[in-house]
Amino acid sequence: MTERAKKPPAGSESAEIARQLGNIAVHLKYLGNGDAATTVGAIENLALQLKEAIESHADGLHAVADAIKELAQAVSDRES
């Protein structure tokens, strides 16, 4: 049977390092799914939201470009 490592005394440098490593682990978990009922992590979710927003803006810009083309054609036809 293996012997279990002894816990460092409270307030020691080793205890503080262990505590901070625990904090890092908790915050790294939030970069994943943070116990949410989804397999998508925070970074993946952010990427998805950005993709959807960019696509929405692109659709709007295409509509504006089409309107400008129509206006330019109407002005050109009127001048002819």
MARPAGU-310851 format. One record per residue (C-alpha): y, x, z; chain; residue number from 1. Coordinates in nm, 4 decimals, always signed. Example, Ala and Ser with C-alpha at 12.3 -4.5 7.8 and 13.67 -1.06 7.14 Angstrom:
BEGIN
NODE        yy        xx        zz  ch    i
NODE   -0.4500   +1.2300   +0.7800   A    1
NODE   -0.1060   +1.3670   +0.7140   A    2
//
This chain:
BEGIN
NODE        yy        xx        zz  ch    i
NODE   +0.0000   +0.0000   +0.0000   A    1
NODE   +0.3457   +0.1318   -0.0881   A    2
NODE   +0.6094   +0.1695   +0.1769   A    3
NODE   +0.9207   -0.0417   +0.1315   A    4
NODE   +1.2542   +0.1407   +0.1095   A    5
NODE   +1.4676   +0.1095   +0.4181   A    6
NODE   +1.7898   -0.0868   +0.3946   A    7
NODE   +2.0996   +0.1366   +0.4195   A    8
NODE   +2.3086   +0.0903   +0.7344   A    9
NODE   +2.5902   -0.1644   +0.6999   A   10
NODE   +2.9236   -0.0045   +0.6124   A   11
NODE   +2.7636   +0.3043   +0.4604   A   12
NODE   +2.8489   +0.4285   +0.1153   A   13
NODE   +2.4988   +0.3380   -0.0033   A   14
NODE   +2.5396   -0.0182   +0.1248   A   15
NODE   +2.8740   -0.0509   -0.0545   A   16
NODE   +2.7249   +0.0776   -0.3807   A   17
NODE   +2.4384   -0.1707   -0.3481   A   18
NODE   +2.6842   -0.4545   -0.2805   A   19
NODE   +2.8958   -0.3645   -0.5827   A   20
NODE   +2.5886   -0.3408   -0.8067   A   21
NODE   +2.5002   -0.6918   -0.6910   A   22
NODE   +2.8505   -0.8100   -0.7869   A   23
NODE   +2.8154   -0.6490   -1.1300   A   24
NODE   +2.4823   -0.8254   -1.1812   A   25
NODE   +2.6379   -1.1635   -1.0942   A   26
NODE   +2.9235   -1.1159   -1.3390   A   27
NODE   +2.6965   -0.9880   -1.6142   A   28
NODE   +2.4990   -1.3080   -1.5702   A   29
NODE   +2.8128   -1.5055   -1.6605   A   30
NODE   +2.8203   -1.3242   -1.9946   A   31
NODE   +2.4852   -1.4881   -2.0544   A   32
NODE   +2.4492   -1.8554   -1.9769   A   33
NODE   +2.5550   -1.8517   -1.6108   A   34
NODE   +2.2751   -2.0973   -1.5208   A   35
NODE   +2.4069   -2.3551   -1.7682   A   36
NODE   +2.1556   -2.5838   -1.9337   A   37
NODE   +2.1850   -2.3928   -2.2606   A   38
NODE   +2.0425   -2.0806   -2.4146   A   39
NODE   +2.3831   -1.9920   -2.5601   A   40
NODE   +2.5708   -1.7334   -2.3579   A   41
NODE   +2.9460   -1.7196   -2.3034   A   42
NODE   +3.0083   -1.4655   -2.5796   A   43
NODE   +2.7924   -1.6557   -2.8293   A   44
NODE   +2.9652   -1.9812   -2.7347   A   45
NODE   +3.3077   -1.8216   -2.7830   A   46
NODE   +3.2019   -1.6942   -3.1267   A   47
NODE   +3.0849   -2.0422   -3.2252   A   48
NODE   +3.4107   -2.2005   -3.1095   A   49
NODE   +3.6140   -1.9407   -3.3011   A   50
NODE   +3.4071   -1.9961   -3.6151   A   51
NODE   +3.4623   -2.3722   -3.6002   A   52
NODE   +3.8365   -2.3312   -3.5387   A   53
NODE   +3.8747   -2.0833   -3.8254   A   54
NODE   +3.6846   -2.3135   -4.0616   A   55
NODE   +3.9094   -2.6040   -3.9604   A   56
NODE   +4.2233   -2.3983   -4.0247   A   57
NODE   +4.0842   -2.2791   -4.3579   A   58
NODE   +4.0263   -2.6403   -4.4674   A   59
NODE   +4.3872   -2.7239   -4.3819   A   60
NODE   +4.5184   -2.4205   -4.5683   A   61
NODE   +4.3136   -2.5124   -4.8757   A   62
NODE   +4.4686   -2.8611   -4.8681   A   63
NODE   +4.8183   -2.7092   -4.8499   A   64
NODE   +4.7375   -2.4750   -5.1412   A   65
NODE   +4.6113   -2.7681   -5.3490   A   66
NODE   +4.9313   -2.9638   -5.2760   A   67
NODE   +5.1458   -2.6660   -5.3808   A   68
NODE   +4.9481   -2.6336   -5.7056   A   69
NODE   +4.9954   -3.0053   -5.7761   A   70
NODE   +5.3673   -2.9789   -5.7041   A   71
NODE   +5.4023   -2.6744   -5.9292   A   72
NODE   +5.2165   -2.8562   -6.2074   A   73
NODE   +5.4391   -3.1640   -6.1677   A   74
NODE   +5.7545   -2.9509   -6.1850   A   75
NODE   +5.6177   -2.7655   -6.4889   A   76
NODE   +5.5294   -3.0936   -6.6642   A   77
NODE   +5.8740   -3.2360   -6.5900   A   78
NODE   +6.0477   -2.9315   -6.7377   A   79
NODE   +5.8426   -2.9529   -7.0587   A   80
//
